[in-house]
Amino acid sequence: MALEGTLRDFSLADIFQLIGLQRKTGVLTLSGTDDTVTVTFLDGKVVGADSGSHRLETRLGHVLMKSGMLTQDQLGRALEIQKETLQRLGFILTHYQIISNDSLKQALQLQILQIVYRLFRWKDGEYHFSQETTIEYDRDNVVPISAESILMEGARMIDEWPIIEKRIRSSDQVFRRKGSGHEIVVVGGEDVDEVDFEPAGSAKKKKSGGEKIRISEEEKQIYDSLDGKRTVGDIIEMSRLSEFDTSKALYELLTRDLIEEVRGAAEAGMAQAAAPVDELAVAETPVPLPLVVLLAGIAIASIVTSFKNPLNSIGPIGTKAARASAPIEALKSISLERIHSLGDAIERYNVINGHLPVRLLDLAPYYISPALLNDPWGNAYKYLQQPSRYLVIGFSPDGKADTDLFLSRGIDTGVASAPTKPQRGGITLID
């Protein structure tokens, strides 16, 4: 069956419905502006999906941690075993009883659905369906998903996304909890005070008939994660819910007046920091004469004694600068340890995703703590990719690249190589 064209001419829902009704087996490839996604079908049912540019969000290890089924330490141990045995991560996790078979099946299904549901937000793109006689997939752990069930959920998302996006406009928005004066009660099922989504525009709140506001467990999880600093993107990453369900929960909390947007916090801070100083006012501020005499005496005494101070790096003209102090050497050791930790995190990322991270920020928070992305002096580490290796470079206290603070490790295509001994000295770093 020749099936190809653009999503403007033939919608995604029509494509899924056609493949499902005709019980086709093959691979559907969809190419958009920012991503290429493949969806695998067996007898009209979805048995696999993969995304080219959202691998961090869709890989098994990330889905398991996001779903609360796996901790960072457990994932790290499993990845070490995978390096030695080259076995599938899912097999290792179930074989060593880190997770159950049911948990693995649930995570794989969640991984597939997250990729597929994201497609329903595409406004344009090209598609091509390649029909096959048979396909390979994880038959032991993947339960085929009917196209009909996907279409039902997709239709709901298509109807509600435009309404949600009117208030949850960007992943950079920041929200905080708002004191409403009402008691919040966590309930389940039909007891939740739901929000009506009306096609015409604004949503309306259903009155509960009392002073208590009833929300679901999922909404309470999102409500508790709001601190007035985390962005919507941060909340989505932390949440066990999908991107759609997280955004919908934020929308419903906002509609019930339980949360509010933090507007202009960052801009206000930047404006305050950049506020100009009135030099004329400062210059005209009178200084008492006794204070001037006292400060002058202190300045002269400090100059006389500075040359004899063993902790002072300033010496008389013609002498060598003092050696780096012990605290600086200790901070350099801490910086080197962080560089090694970054190298280990890069290797774990490579094993899970099949490629190196584009930037070090991609490692946080699931592969390494965000606090370790900067050195003890607050400088961000420099990360360079080369055809056969990668480098992580540290800096000295004055912000210059330090040839004693860098890590260089070789890589193989698709699989991170074993850590090698870091190289030091003998290189020239060019910014």
Secondary structure in CASP SS format (residue, H / E / C, confidence):
PFRMAT SS
TARGET T0000
AUTHOR 0000-0000-0000
METHOD secondary structure of the structure
MODEL  1
M C 1.00
A C 1.00
L E 1.00
E E 1.00
G E 1.00
T E 1.00
L C 1.00
R C 1.00
D C 1.00
F C 1.00
S C 1.00
L H 1.00
A H 1.00
D H 1.00
I H 1.00
F H 1.00
Q H 1.00
L H 1.00
I H 1.00
G H 1.00
L H 1.00
Q C 1.00
R C 1.00
K C 1.00
T C 1.00
G E 1.00
V E 1.00
L E 1.00
T E 1.00
L E 1.00
S E 1.00
G C 1.00
T C 1.00
D C 1.00
D C 1.00
T E 1.00
V E 1.00
T E 1.00
V E 1.00
T E 1.00
F E 1.00
L E 1.00
D C 1.00
G C 1.00
K E 1.00
V E 1.00
V E 1.00
G E 1.00
A E 1.00
D E 1.00
S E 1.00
G C 1.00
S C 1.00
H C 1.00
R H 1.00
L H 1.00
E H 1.00
T H 1.00
R C 1.00
L H 1.00
G H 1.00
H H 1.00
V H 1.00
L H 1.00
M H 1.00
K H 1.00
S C 1.00
G C 1.00
M C 1.00
L C 1.00
T C 1.00
Q H 1.00
D H 1.00
Q H 1.00
L H 1.00
G H 1.00
R H 1.00
A H 1.00
L H 1.00
E H 1.00
I H 1.00
Q H 1.00
K H 1.00
E H 1.00
T H 1.00
L C 1.00
Q C 1.00
R C 1.00
L H 1.00
G H 1.00
F H 1.00
I H 1.00
L H 1.00
T H 1.00
H H 1.00
Y C 1.00
Q C 1.00
I C 1.00
I C 1.00
S C 1.00
N H 1.00
D H 1.00
S H 1.00
L H 1.00
K H 1.00
Q H 1.00
A H 1.00
L H 1.00
Q H 1.00
L H 1.00
Q H 1.00
I H 1.00
L H 1.00
Q H 1.00
I H 1.00
V H 1.00
Y H 1.00
R H 1.00
L H 1.00
F C 1.00
R C 1.00
W C 1.00
K C 1.00
D C 1.00
G C 1.00
E E 1.00
Y E 1.00
H E 1.00
F E 1.00
S E 1.00
Q E 1.00
E C 1.00
T C 1.00
T C 1.00
I C 1.00
E C 1.00
Y C 1.00
D C 1.00
R C 1.00
D C 1.00
N C 1.00
V C 1.00
V C 1.00
P C 1.00
I E 1.00
S E 1.00
A H 1.00
E H 1.00
S H 1.00
I H 1.00
L H 1.00
M H 1.00
E H 1.00
G H 1.00
A H 1.00
R H 1.00
M H 1.00
I H 1.00
D H 1.00
E H 1.00
W H 1.00
P H 1.00
I H 1.00
I H 1.00
E C 1.00
K C 1.00
R C 1.00
I C 1.00
R C 1.00
S C 1.00
S C 1.00
D C 1.00
Q C 1.00
V E 1.00
F E 1.00
R E 1.00
R E 1.00
K C 1.00
G C 1.00
S C 1.00
G C 1.00
H C 1.00
E E 1.00
I E 1.00
V E 1.00
V E 1.00
V C 1.00
G C 1.00
G H 1.00
E H 1.00
D H 1.00
V C 1.00
D C 1.00
E C 1.00
V E 1.00
D E 1.00
F C 1.00
E C 1.00
P C 1.00
A C 1.00
G C 1.00
S C 1.00
A C 1.00
K E 1.00
K E 1.00
K C 1.00
K C 1.00
S C 1.00
G C 1.00
G C 1.00
E C 1.00
K E 1.00
I E 1.00
R E 1.00
I E 1.00
S C 1.00
E H 1.00
E H 1.00
E H 1.00
K H 1.00
Q H 1.00
I H 1.00
Y H 1.00
D H 1.00
S H 1.00
L C 1.00
D C 1.00
G C 1.00
K C 1.00
R C 1.00
T E 1.00
V H 1.00
G H 1.00
D H 1.00
I H 1.00
I H 1.00
E H 1.00
M H 1.00
S C 1.00
R C 1.00
L C 1.00
S C 1.00
E H 1.00
F H 1.00
D H 1.00
T H 1.00
S H 1.00
K H 1.00
A H 1.00
L H 1.00
Y H 1.00
E H 1.00
L H 1.00
L H 1.00
T H 1.00
R C 1.00
D C 1.00
L C 1.00
I E 1.00
E E 1.00
E E 1.00
V C 1.00
R C 1.00
G C 1.00
A H 1.00
A H 1.00
E H 1.00
A H 1.00
G H 1.00
M H 1.00
A H 1.00
Q H 1.00
A H 1.00
A C 1.00
A C 1.00
P C 1.00
V C 1.00
D C 1.00
E H 1.00
L H 1.00
A H 1.00
V H 1.00
A H 1.00
E C 1.00
T C 1.00
P C 1.00
V C 1.00
P C 1.00
L H 1.00
P H 1.00
L H 1.00
V H 1.00
V H 1.00
L H 1.00
L H 1.00
A H 1.00
G H 1.00
I H 1.00
A H 1.00
I H 1.00
A H 1.00
S H 1.00
I H 1.00
V H 1.00
T H 1.00
S H 1.00
F C 1.00
K C 1.00
N C 1.00
P C 1.00
L C 1.00
N C 1.00
S C 1.00
I C 1.00
G C 1.00
P C 1.00
I C 1.00
G C 1.00
T C 1.00
K C 1.00
A C 1.00
A C 1.00
R C 1.00
A C 1.00
S C 1.00
A H 1.00
P H 1.00
I H 1.00
E H 1.00
A H 1.00
L H 1.00
K H 1.00
S H 1.00
I H 1.00
S H 1.00
L H 1.00
E H 1.00
R H 1.00
I H 1.00
H H 1.00
S H 1.00
L H 1.00
G H 1.00
D H 1.00
A H 1.00
I H 1.00
E H 1.00
R H 1.00
Y H 1.00
N H 1.00
V H 1.00
I H 1.00
N H 1.00
G C 1.00
H C 1.00
L C 1.00
P C 1.00
V C 1.00
R C 1.00
L H 1.00
L H 1.00
D H 1.00
L H 1.00
A C 1.00
P C 1.00
Y C 1.00
Y C 1.00
I C 1.00
S C 1.00
P H 1.00
A H 1.00
L H 1.00
L H 1.00
N E 1.00
D C 1.00
P C 1.00
W C 1.00
G C 1.00
N C 1.00
A E 1.00
Y C 1.00
K E 1.00
Y E 1.00
L E 1.00
Q E 1.00
Q C 1.00
P C 1.00
S C 1.00
R E 1.00
Y E 1.00
L E 1.00
V E 1.00
I E 1.00
G E 1.00
F E 1.00
S C 1.00
P C 1.00
D C 1.00
G C 1.00
K C 1.00
A E 1.00
D E 1.00
T E 1.00
D E 1.00
L E 1.00
F E 1.00
L E 1.00
S E 1.00
R E 1.00
G E 1.00
I E 1.00
D E 1.00
T C 1.00
G C 1.00
V E 1.00
A E 1.00
S C 1.00
A C 1.00
P C 1.00
T C 1.00
K C 1.00
P C 1.00
Q C 1.00
R C 1.00
G C 1.00
G C 1.00
I C 1.00
T C 1.00
L C 1.00
I C 1.00
D C 1.00
END
